[in-house]
Amino acid sequence: MGSIAAADGRLEGREPQRYQLRIPVEYQSSGGQGKGLLWDISTSGARIEQASVSLQVGTEITLMLAFFPGATPVSLRGEVVRQMESGFALKFLPLEGRVRLLLKVALPRAVAFAAKQ
């Protein structure tokens, strides 16, 4: 389901580390539901490609994704900050401490898991 993943070379402490993961996601907004492919993610936001529903900048959504096959999906609230031809980028709305911790722990493990697939 996932594919090769890697982190980019941002300076530590400057911006959250971004992880490239190819995971199917679902999202929901006041305008309806859609599906797409997670392209990259950090503790501050994500990029979705192959979006089935186009969203305008400023739209608030709930993103649902499972880091591992069969895992319970995680719901993350965010706001669309950029539209692209086949997707969008979103900034997560403030995350609860436990959700932020879950991302910090799960992202490197999801990368390692995807690399083995």
N, C-alpha and C positions, 0 to 999 in steps of 0.2 A: 504494500500500500504506500509506504513512504519510500523515498529514494535518498541518494547521497546528500549529506548535510554538512555544512561547515560554517564557522563563524568568521566574520570579517575582521580586519585588523584595526579596529578603533582603539584609541588610547583608553586605558582603564581609568575609571572615574569621570570620564568626559561624557560619554553617552552609553546607554545600555548596550550590551553585546547583542548583535543580531545573529540569529540562527536561520540557515536556509533549510526548510523542511518542505516536503511536498506531501501534504496531508489534505484529504478532502474535508471541507468544512460546510456548515450550513449557517445562514445568518437570517435574522429577522429584524424588520423595522416596522414602523407604523404603516408603511406602504406595502407590506407583504413579506414573503419569504424567498430566499434564494440559496443557491449552492455555488461553490467555487473551490479553488485549490489554494491552500495556504502556500505562499511563496517564501516569505520570511517573517520572523517574529522576534520580538524582544519583550522585556517587561514593560515597555512603554507603548508598543503598537505592533501592527502587522500589515503585511501587504497580501492582498487576495487577487489572484489571477483567474481567468476563465469564469468570471462572475456571470451567473445566469440572469441576474437582475441588476441593471445599472442604478447606482445611487448617487445622489447629488452631494456636493461638499456641504458639511454641516448636519447631515443626516445621522441620527443616533441609531445604533444597531446593537443587537446582542449576537455575538459570534459564538458558535458552538463547535468544539473540536475535541477529538479523542487523540491523545498523543500516541497510543498504542492500540493495535487491533483488539476489539472486544472491551476496551476500557470505557468507563463511564465518561461521557463528554463533559468538558469544562465549559462553563458559560462566562464570557467576558464581555463587558459593556464597553462600547467605543463610539467615537465620532469620526465620520469620514472627513479626512483632511485633504485628500487629493484624488481626482478621478484620472483614470488612464484608459486607453483604448479598450483593453479587455479586463479591467478590474479597478481596484481602488486601494488606497492606503488609509488606515485608520489609526487614530491615537486612542489608547485605552483611557476610559474615564478612571478616576482614582480607584485603585484596587485595594481591597481589604488586605491586611498584612498576611493572612494565611494564603490568599490567592497569589500574591506576589511571591511568597516563599515557594509555593507549589510550582510556579513558573521557573524560578531560579533552579529548583531541583530537577524538575521534569525535562526542561529543554535540553541540557547536555545529555541526559539519558535517552531522550527521543532521537537525538542526533546519532548517538552510538548505535542504537537499535536500527535506525534507518540505514546506516552504513553497512550493517551485516546482511541486509535484505537483498 
